[in-house]
Amino acid sequence: MISLSRIDSRLIHGQVIEAWLPFLKIDRVVVADETAAHDDLARVAYEMAVPPEVEVVLAPVDKLDFRALAADKVRTLVLFRDVKAAVAAREHGLPDGTLNLGNVHAGPGRVAVSRSVFLDDADQQALWQLARGGMNVQVQAVPTEASQALPQ
């Protein structure tokens, strides 16, 4: 089952490991990212970073079977590096559920929607499209922080 889908430019890092994994009782982390999937050093680092009982899967978005991930009984956290990857996942079968915006780096043309999430117009439009399509898009860095809806 997909417990949570999260957009986080840093993918697996302290907030994910120390806050989200125990809060959601995650058994599997899926990093849906083309670059990470082909980076052996990143693979080893991510596998070493998470608790040994947590499975780590790195794969490009178009190689993942999101329906199968949602249907099995393994509590899964799906991580995307950016909004574009989450949109692609939705096109490849990511089911309705919560899409958490955790960390999206600042950059040219991006505005702050929280302390750790910066979106440009294209990202905002894409996220609104996902929300209209059935995704519950929320901004929340860690589970102890109050979640907020995607700003209009």
C-alpha positions as CSV (number, residue, x, y, z in Angstrom):
1,M,0.0,0.0,0.0
2,I,1.2,3.5,-0.7
3,S,1.1,5.2,2.7
4,L,2.3,8.5,1.3
5,S,3.7,10.1,-1.9
6,R,6.2,12.9,-1.2
7,I,7.9,15.5,-3.4
8,D,11.3,16.1,-1.8
9,S,14.3,17.5,-3.7
10,R,16.6,15.8,-1.2
11,L,14.9,12.4,-1.6
12,I,16.1,10.2,1.4
13,H,17.5,12.4,4.2
14,G,17.1,13.1,7.9
15,Q,13.4,14.3,7.9
16,V,12.4,11.3,5.9
17,I,14.4,8.8,8.0
18,E,13.8,10.2,11.4
19,A,10.3,11.5,11.1
20,W,8.3,10.1,8.3
21,L,9.5,6.4,8.3
22,P,8.6,5.8,12.0
23,F,5.5,8.0,11.9
24,L,4.0,6.0,9.0
25,K,5.6,2.7,10.0
26,I,7.2,2.4,6.6
27,D,8.5,-1.0,5.3
28,R,9.6,0.2,1.9
29,V,10.8,3.4,0.4
30,V,10.5,3.8,-3.4
31,V,12.6,6.6,-4.9
32,A,11.0,7.3,-8.3
33,D,13.8,9.1,-9.9
34,E,15.7,8.6,-13.2
35,T,19.0,10.0,-11.9
36,A,19.1,8.2,-8.6
37,A,18.1,4.9,-10.2
38,H,21.3,5.0,-12.3
39,D,23.6,6.2,-9.6
40,D,25.2,3.3,-7.8
41,L,26.8,5.5,-5.1
42,A,23.4,7.1,-4.3
43,R,21.8,3.6,-4.1
44,V,24.4,2.4,-1.6
45,A,24.1,5.6,0.4
46,Y,20.3,5.4,0.5
47,E,20.3,1.8,1.5
48,M,22.8,2.5,4.3
49,A,20.8,5.5,5.5
50,V,17.5,3.8,6.2
51,P,17.0,1.2,9.0
52,P,18.0,-2.3,7.8
53,E,14.4,-3.6,7.9
54,V,13.3,-1.0,5.4
55,E,13.5,-2.0,1.7
56,V,14.8,0.7,-0.7
57,V,13.8,0.6,-4.3
58,L,15.2,3.1,-6.9
59,A,13.7,3.2,-10.3
60,P,12.7,5.6,-13.0
61,V,9.0,6.7,-12.8
62,D,8.1,4.9,-16.1
63,K,9.5,1.6,-14.8
64,L,7.4,1.4,-11.6
65,D,4.1,-0.3,-11.3
66,F,2.2,2.1,-9.0
67,R,-0.9,0.0,-9.0
68,A,1.0,-3.0,-7.7
69,L,2.6,-0.9,-5.0
70,A,-0.8,0.4,-4.0
71,A,-2.3,-3.1,-4.0
72,D,0.2,-5.0,-1.9
73,K,0.3,-5.0,1.9
74,V,3.8,-3.4,2.3
75,R,3.6,0.1,3.8
76,T,5.4,2.2,1.2
77,L,6.6,5.8,1.0
78,V,7.1,7.0,-2.6
79,L,9.6,9.9,-3.1
80,F,9.8,12.2,-6.1
81,R,12.6,14.7,-6.7
82,D,10.2,17.3,-8.3
83,V,6.7,18.1,-9.3
84,K,7.4,16.9,-12.9
85,A,8.1,13.4,-11.6
86,A,4.9,13.3,-9.5
87,V,2.9,14.3,-12.6
88,A,4.6,11.5,-14.6
89,A,3.9,9.0,-11.9
90,R,0.2,10.0,-12.0
91,E,0.3,9.4,-15.8
92,H,1.8,5.9,-15.0
93,G,-0.9,4.9,-12.6
94,L,-0.1,6.5,-9.2
95,P,-3.5,6.2,-7.5
96,D,-5.5,8.9,-5.6
97,G,-4.0,9.6,-2.2
98,T,-2.0,12.3,-0.4
99,L,0.8,14.0,-2.2
100,N,3.0,15.6,0.4
101,L,5.2,18.6,-0.6
102,G,8.1,18.4,1.8
103,N,11.1,20.1,0.3
104,V,11.3,21.9,-3.1
105,H,14.3,24.0,-3.5
106,A,14.2,27.7,-4.2
107,G,15.2,29.0,-7.7
108,P,14.6,31.6,-10.3
109,G,10.8,32.3,-10.7
110,R,9.9,30.2,-7.6
111,V,7.9,31.7,-4.8
112,A,7.8,30.4,-1.2
113,V,4.6,28.5,-0.2
114,S,6.3,27.4,3.0
115,R,9.7,27.6,4.6
116,S,10.9,24.6,2.6
117,V,8.7,24.6,-0.5
118,F,9.2,26.9,-3.5
119,L,7.1,26.6,-6.6
120,D,7.0,28.3,-10.0
121,D,3.9,28.9,-12.0
122,A,4.2,25.6,-13.9
123,D,4.6,23.6,-10.7
124,Q,1.6,25.3,-9.2
125,Q,-0.6,24.6,-12.2
126,A,0.6,21.0,-12.4
127,L,-0.2,20.5,-8.7
128,W,-3.7,22.1,-9.0
129,Q,-4.3,19.7,-11.9
130,L,-3.3,16.8,-9.7
131,A,-5.6,18.1,-7.0
132,R,-8.5,18.4,-9.4
133,G,-7.8,14.9,-10.5
134,G,-8.2,13.4,-7.0
135,M,-4.9,13.9,-5.3
136,N,-4.9,15.5,-1.8
137,V,-2.0,17.9,-2.2
138,Q,-0.6,19.0,1.2
139,V,2.5,21.0,2.3
140,Q,4.1,19.5,5.3
141,A,7.9,19.1,6.1
142,V,7.5,16.7,9.0
143,P,4.5,14.9,10.6
144,T,4.6,17.1,13.8
145,E,4.1,20.2,11.7
146,A,0.5,21.1,10.7
147,S,-0.2,20.4,7.1
148,Q,-1.5,23.1,4.9
149,A,-3.4,23.0,1.7
150,L,-1.8,24.0,-1.6
151,P,-2.1,27.8,-1.8
152,Q,-4.3,29.3,-4.5
